[in-house]
Amino acid sequence: SATRVSTSPGAGYGPAGLLPTLLNLNTTRNVRRLTHDGRSWCLVVTSDAGRAITGDEFDFDFDMGDGAVSVWDLGTTDPPRILRGKEKRINAIALSADERLIVTGSEDGIVSLWNLQSAKCEKSFIAHDENVEGIAIHPDGQKVLTASRDGTVKVWNLAHRGSSELSDETPGRADLMTVSSTGRRAAIMVEEKRVKVFDTRTLAILEEHKVRDWS
């Protein structure tokens, strides 16, 4: 499957299998392929297009599936800085508005908060029973929304990890989370080829749309 990707002003970053490739949106030419000893499953880019951060899967201890975050300096060809935690493969990643915090979601349902400046994991907690497939940071910087293969969406208060769960009469694998610039609405894609838009304060479903192609 392709790496999940986010773009930045002035540059685009596109996937090529499990090897994310830096693309120039004006010429559509490959600029750089981000390769290391692991596999990348998701990617975000800083607003100045200076750094890319990938959520990865490595074979650190002879057991493929160890998760890590790689921070790439796009102005050089140096290897990335690898940030290791205790989670398994990282499926989802988000970058805070001030670009100081990385939030990741992993195959084993763990959400982790990473300090980009200190390169340390500040907090980890079990958020879901199954894979965390989508993550979005609320514009207020105080909450994180997570979507999981267990069919739930949760809103987390970063100060005390409290959460509210989105109830769904027809649960399905939640995926591909995004939140609006105002923070009042968020959208997820679910397994039944539907996009759901909900209120981030009440968690009430506001809209639901069919999509033609799950991919």
C-alpha positions, -999 to +999 in steps of 0.1 A: +000+000+000+011+036-005+024+058+022-001+083+036+011+117+028+007+154+037+018+184+016+034+216+026+033+251+009+057+252-020+064+215-022+046+182-026+054+148-012+040+117-029+042+080-022+059+053-043+049+020-027+064+020+008+092+044-002+080+080+001+093+102-027+097+139-027+079+155-057+079+190-071+043+198-078+052+223-105+072+198-126+058+165-111+094+153-112+109+132-084+133+152-063+143+127-036+134+093-024+134+088+013+150+055+019+163+038+051+164+003+066+127+004+075+094+009+058+075+042+059+037+041+063+028+078+068+045+111+062+041+148+071+061+178+060+069+211+079+054+243+065+088+255+052+094+222+034+126+219+053+119+186+071+098+155+065+087+132+093+078+096+085+061+070+106+080+037+102+084+001+108+118-014+115+134-047+124+154-035+154+153-066+175+149-094+149+112-089+150+099-068+121+072-045+134+090-021+158+078+014+153+099+046+150+097+081+138+123+094+112+130+131+109+145+139+075+164+172+067+153+178+031+181+203+026+207+176+028+212+140+018+220+130+054+203+099+069+173+107+091+173+111+128+155+080+142+132+084+173+124+051+189+095+043+212+078+012+225+050+010+199+047-012+169+044-001+133+033+035+131+003+039+108-007+076+113+011+108+121+003+145+126+023+176+133+011+204+155+005+239+142+037+252+159+056+222+146+070+213+180+049+182+186+045+150+166+016+127+174+016+091+162-008+062+162+005+026+160-005-009+150-010-018+186-034+010+194-009+033+211-008+070+207+025+087+214+035+124+217+070+133+205+089+165+211+105+174+177+131+197+193+143+173+220+137+142+199+121+125+229+088+107+234+070+127+261+039+105+265+024+073+253-010+057+261-033+030+248-060+047+228-077+018+209-081-019+209-068-022+173-047-002+148-048+035+150-054+044+114-059+082+115-048+111+137-055+148+136-045+175+161-072+200+170-062+236+160-064+246+198-034+223+203-050+208+234-069+178+218-061+150+195-086+130+174-079+094+166-096+069+143-091+032+146-097-001+129-118-010+159-146+012+145-143+041+169-132+077+168-120+093+200-112+129+211-084+131+236-075+159+260-037+159+260-035+172+296-052+142+312-059+117+284-096+118+289-116+109+259-151+109+244-160+082+220-179+087+188-209+063+188-218+049+154-248+026+148-230+010+119-193+008+131-167+001+106-129+005+102-123+042+107-095+057+086-081+088+071-088+114+097-088+152+090-101+182+110-112+216+097-092+248+103-117+260+129-116+227+147-154+225+148-157+196+123-137+165+115-141+139+088-133+102+086-135+075+060-150+042+071-148+007+056-182+008+040-170+034+015-185+063+033-171+096+046-186+109+078-184+145+090-190+151+127-190+179+153-158+176+174-176+190+204-207+169+205-194+140+183-228+141+165-227+130+128-235+160+106-231+146+071-225+113+055-213+107+019-208+077-003-175+073-021-170+053-053-136+039-046-122+028-012-087+033-025 
